[in-house]
Amino acid sequence: MLRSLFPGSRTKYAGTLVRDISELPRRLDQGFTQVAVQSDLALLRDAFSAILRTARAIP
């Protein structure tokens, strides 16, 4: 996909953000060379949720 939009741009790196690792193969097939999984906010949210679950399990 990206190669057809920008022919001859082999020296350019294209990045994107995916919310789930299952999206990774499709994005790589589309020509993305830099892929981040989740965002900083999502990582912090997930970590905080794990902390809350642990704290709530304490009797």
Secondary structure, 3 states (H helix, E strand, C coil): CHHHHCCCCCCCCCEEEECCHHHHHHHHHCCCCEEEECCHHHHHHHHHHHHHHHHHHCC
